[in-house]
Each structure stands twice: as structure tokens, then as C-alpha cells.
Amino acid sequence: MLIRSLTLLLCPILLAGNPTNGFAQEVQITPDVVYGHKLGLAMTCDAFTPTENANGAAVLFMVSGGWYSGWTAPEQSQALFRPLTNKGFTVFAVRHGSSPRFSIAEAVADVRRSVRFIRTNAARFHIDPERIGVYGMSAGGHLSLMLGTASDEGSTEAKDPVERASDHVNAVVAFVAPTDLRIMAQDAPDRLPAYDRFPALEIDQKTAAKDSPLLHVSADDPPTLLLAGVKDELVPIDHSRKIHAAFGEANVESQLIEYPESGHGFQGDDAQKAIEATVDWFQTHLTK
């Protein structure tokens, strides 16, 4: 799913950032930044920093599809982030412990740590620690929403200074995101057969509830943009509609953009419009 999601969005982004149109901006790539360790392994992200006109805001991209997270050479993925780096955003491509070895809960913990790390090292990356956004597609959208709805201020008792920092983010964009994992769990009565393909969803409803963004919505959540395809048969649009309604009830600024002809992934004009909406959202909520 990860490769498919990236491929569906990559074509219009490549066109938007083609150097021949005089639009592309150079970036400094810092590969394999280590934001933590577990089980003797490094957890890493890649940083893409504009070399000119950086606006001081950071946007984290959740490298996740089906809660699988894989490595791609940053020079190959750079085009995916060009619409944001062209506008001055520093982008971090964050990888997490991947399914099937690691669970959804562990992936959530990993991306929480990535926000804490980047906030703690804001001066190093020349960003404002109070202007951090996050976005992702499918499982990456789910992880983005978990950061938006279930953040904390860090532990004052932690020995590790990173763990003392907040994992709060200031703006969220979620593409085709699962928001209620309970209906995807193994013991859900109307579970879709397609979910059998994803080891991360070998969980029960009680476990799923802990990492369901829909159940964590509260009035202090950041502005959130939801992008969803009406014809999505893997993550039905009700996921986005229900959390959008919950944001409304909590008086959280939120917008849902529905694409009537799209499914689980956008192509053509829908892809381009979704990218433009994403950039606009972060410009509105992260730039001074």
C-alpha cells in the first residue's frame, strides 16, 4: 500500500517540481537523522531543508502505508516534498518500526518520539519548535491524526531530554486516513476481508480503541485537514466524515475535502488539487 500511495501522488508532484519549469528550489538533504533507538536499532528520518527562503516551519511526513515503513534513497523521494520545500518548509520524512515486526501502538510511540526529537533539536534544524505540522497517507494519515489528537507535554521526570519535550503538533493533514481502528479489528462484526492482508490489524477492538484518533478528539487539537475519496473501498469515507463531525463538536478547526471519483489514492486533477490544498493548509497555519 505504501508504494501504491506514493506512486499515485508522485506523478503530479514531479510535474510541479520539474526543474525545466523554473519552479524547483534546491534543498539540503540530511539523510538518516537518528531520532531514537530501540532493540539495538536506530530510528531515522531524512531532512529536506530549503537552501533559500526557508520559512522556519517544519512539516513531518509519515512514511507509512498499511503501517509498513520502508527506506527510500532521499534523492529519489525529494520530488514528493518539492511542493512544500518550494514554499520554504523544512520537511522530515519519518520512518517508524514497521509491521509485521512492530505493532501500530509501537509505530505511534515512534512517531511521537520523532516530534519530540525534532522539537528538542529545533535550533539545529533552524526551525521554530512551535510551528510543526504533520501529514501522511492511509496509515500515515492515521499516525498524523494520532499526533494531532493524542499528544502530551512530555515527562518532566524523564532522564532523556527528548522525552521531556512535547509531541504536540500545530497543524495536520490526513489523506484517506483510518480514524476508528475498532471496525478494522479482528473481532469487528463487519470487518472488511481486505484487512486480512495487514498484520498490523491482527488486534482486537479493545486494543484498537487505544490508537483510534476518533476517540481522542478534544478541544485543544490542532487545525486538521481531511482528504478522502468517496469511492474508497479500503478505508471508507465514513472514517473521515465521523472524525470531521467530532472535530466540529469539539470546536476544532477542521475541513473535509471529498473527491467523488477517487478511491484509496488520488490521481490526475484530484491528486494535484489535494497537494495544493495540503500546501495551502500548512501555509495558513504554520507561516507567520
C-alpha positions in Angstrom: 0.0 0.0 0.0 2.9 2.4 0.8 4.4 2.1 -2.7 1.0 2.4 -4.3 0.1 5.5 -2.3 3.3 7.3 -3.1 3.1 6.3 -6.8 -0.4 7.7 -7.2 0.7 11.1 -5.8 4.2 11.2 -7.3 3.4 12.0 -10.9 1.7 15.4 -10.4 4.4 16.4 -7.8 7.1 15.6 -10.3 5.4 17.7 -12.8 5.0 20.6 -10.3 8.7 20.4 -9.4 10.2 19.7 -12.8 13.4 21.9 -13.0 12.5 22.8 -16.5 9.6 24.9 -15.4 11.8 27.3 -13.4 9.9 26.4 -10.3 12.1 24.0 -8.4 14.2 25.1 -5.4 17.3 23.4 -4.2 17.3 21.7 -0.9 19.9 20.5 1.5 19.3 16.8 2.2 20.4 15.4 5.6 19.9 11.6 5.4 19.3 9.1 8.1 19.0 11.5 11.1 18.7 9.2 14.1 15.8 10.3 16.4 16.0 7.3 18.7 16.9 3.7 19.3 15.1 0.5 20.2 16.1 -3.1 20.3 19.6 -2.0 19.3 18.3 -0.4 16.1 18.3 3.2 15.0 15.0 5.0 14.2 15.7 7.5 11.4 14.3 10.3 9.3 15.6 12.4 6.4 15.5 16.2 6.5 15.0 18.3 3.4 15.9 21.9 4.1 15.4 24.7 1.5 18.7 26.5 0.8 16.9 29.8 0.1 13.8 31.5 1.6 13.3 28.9 4.4 10.2 30.0 6.4 11.2 28.3 9.7 8.3 25.9 9.8 8.7 22.1 9.8 6.4 19.5 8.2 6.8 15.8 9.1 5.7 13.2 6.5 4.8 9.9 8.0 6.4 7.2 5.8 3.7 4.6 6.3 1.2 2.5 4.3 -0.5 -0.4 6.0 1.8 0.5 8.9 4.7 -0.7 6.8 7.6 1.8 6.8 10.4 1.4 4.4 13.6 3.2 3.3 14.0 5.0 0.0 17.0 7.0 -1.0 16.2 10.6 -0.2 17.3 11.8 -3.6 14.5 9.7 -5.0 11.8 10.9 -2.6 12.8 14.5 -2.8 10.3 15.3 -5.6 7.5 14.2 -3.3 8.2 17.0 -0.9 9.1 19.7 -3.5 5.7 21.5 -3.3 6.4 22.1 0.4 10.2 22.9 0.1 9.5 25.2 -2.7 7.4 27.3 -0.3 10.1 27.3 2.3 9.1 24.4 4.6 11.7 22.1 6.0 10.4 18.6 5.5 11.2 15.5 7.6 10.4 12.0 6.2 9.9 10.0 9.3 10.2 6.2 9.3 8.8 4.1 12.2 9.2 0.5 13.3 7.5 -1.4 10.6 4.8 -4.1 10.5 4.8 -7.0 10.9 7.6 -6.9 13.4 6.2 -3.9 15.2 2.6 -3.1 16.2 0.5 0.0 15.5 1.0 1.1 19.1 4.7 0.9 18.7 4.5 2.9 15.4 2.6 5.6 17.3 5.2 5.7 20.0 8.0 6.0 17.4 6.4 9.0 15.6 5.7 10.6 18.9 9.4 10.4 19.6 10.2 11.9 16.2 8.2 15.0 17.1 9.9 15.3 20.5 13.3 14.9 18.9 12.7 17.5 16.2 11.3 20.0 18.7 14.3 19.4 21.0 16.7 20.0 18.1 14.8 22.9 16.6 17.9 25.2 16.6 20.0 22.5 14.9 17.4 22.3 12.0 16.7 26.1 12.0 13.0 25.7 12.7 10.5 27.2 15.1 9.5 24.5 17.6 6.0 25.9 17.8 5.4 25.6 14.0 5.4 21.9 13.3 3.0 20.2 11.0 2.4 16.6 10.1 0.9 14.7 7.2 0.6 11.3 5.7 -1.4 9.0 3.5 -3.6 6.0 4.7 -1.7 4.6 7.7 0.5 7.7 7.6 -2.7 9.7 7.8 -3.7 7.7 10.8 -0.4 8.3 12.6 -0.7 12.0 11.7 -4.1 12.1 13.4 -2.8 10.3 16.4 -0.2 13.1 16.8 -2.9 15.7 16.4 -5.5 14.2 18.8 -3.5 12.3 21.4 -0.4 14.4 22.2 1.2 15.1 25.6 3.6 17.6 27.1 6.3 15.1 27.8 7.6 13.6 31.0 9.3 16.0 33.4 10.8 13.0 35.2 12.4 11.5 32.1 16.2 11.2 32.1 16.3 11.6 28.3 15.8 15.3 27.5 14.0 14.3 24.3 11.3 12.6 26.3 10.7 15.8 28.3 9.6 17.6 25.2 6.0 17.8 24.0 4.9 15.8 21.0 2.2 18.3 20.2 1.9 19.4 16.5 0.4 22.7 15.2 -1.3 21.5 12.0 -2.4 18.2 10.5 -3.3 16.9 7.0 -4.6 13.4 6.7 -5.1 11.6 3.3 -7.6 8.7 3.2 -6.9 8.0 6.9 -8.4 5.3 9.2 -9.8 7.0 12.2 -11.6 4.2 14.1 -9.5 1.0 14.2 -12.2 -0.8 16.2 -14.1 -1.5 13.0 -10.9 -2.9 11.4 -10.0 -5.2 14.3 -10.2 -9.0 14.0 -13.3 -9.2 16.2 -15.2 -6.4 14.5 -18.6 -7.9 13.3 -18.4 -6.1 9.8 -14.7 -6.3 9.3 -13.7 -6.0 5.6 -11.9 -9.1 4.2 -9.2 -6.8 2.8 -7.9 -6.2 6.3 -6.7 -9.8 6.5 -3.8 -8.6 4.3 -2.4 -6.3 7.0 -0.6 -8.0 10.0 -0.8 -4.7 11.9 -4.6 -5.2 12.1 -4.3 -8.5 13.9 -5.7 -6.8 17.0 -8.9 -6.9 19.0 -11.3 -4.0 19.4 -10.1 -3.2 22.9 -6.5 -2.8 21.7 -7.7 -0.9 18.6 -9.5 1.7 20.7 -6.3 2.9 22.3 -5.0 4.0 18.9 -8.2 5.3 17.3 -8.0 9.1 16.7 -11.7 9.4 16.6 -11.8 8.5 20.3 -9.2 11.1 21.3 -10.6 14.2 19.8 -10.6 17.2 22.2 -10.9 20.9 22.1 -7.1 21.5 22.1 -6.5 19.6 18.9 -4.7 21.5 16.1 -6.3 22.6 12.8 -6.8 19.5 10.7 -7.5 19.0 7.0 -9.0 15.7 5.9 -8.8 14.5 2.3 -10.8 11.5 1.3 -12.1 9.6 -1.8 -15.8 8.9 -1.9 -15.1 5.6 -3.7 -12.6 4.4 -1.2 -13.3 0.7 -0.6 -10.3 0.1 1.8 -10.8 3.0 4.2 -14.4 4.0 3.6 -15.1 7.8 3.6 -17.1 7.5 6.9 -13.8 7.4 8.7 -13.1 11.0 7.6 -16.7 12.1 7.9 -17.0 10.9 11.5 -13.9 12.5 12.8 -14.7 15.7 10.9 -18.0 15.7 12.8 -16.2 15.1 16.1 -13.9 18.0 15.4 -16.9 20.2 14.8 -18.5 19.1 18.1 -15.2 19.9 19.9 -14.9 23.3 18.2 -11.6 22.3 16.5 -10.9 24.0 13.2 -11.2 21.3 10.6 -12.0 20.9 6.9 -13.0 17.8 4.9 -12.5 17.7 1.2 -14.2 14.8 -0.6 -13.2 13.6 -4.0 -16.3 12.0 -5.6 -14.4 10.0 -8.3 -11.4 8.9 -6.2 -10.8 5.8 -4.1 -7.9 4.9 -1.8 -5.4 7.2 -3.5 -5.8 10.2 -5.9 -4.8 10.6 -9.5 -4.8 13.3 -12.1 -6.6 16.5 -11.1 -7.7 15.1 -7.8 -4.0 14.5 -6.8 -2.9 17.9 -7.9 -5.8 19.6 -6.0 -5.1 17.6 -2.9 -1.4 18.6 -3.0 -2.3 22.2 -3.4 -4.8 22.0 -0.5 -2.1 20.5 1.7 0.4 23.2 0.9 -2.3 25.9 1.5 -3.3 24.4 4.8 0.3 24.4 6.1 0.9 27.9 4.8 -2.2 29.2 6.6 -1.5 27.5 9.9 2.3 27.4 10.1 3.7 30.5 8.5 3.8 33.9 10.3 
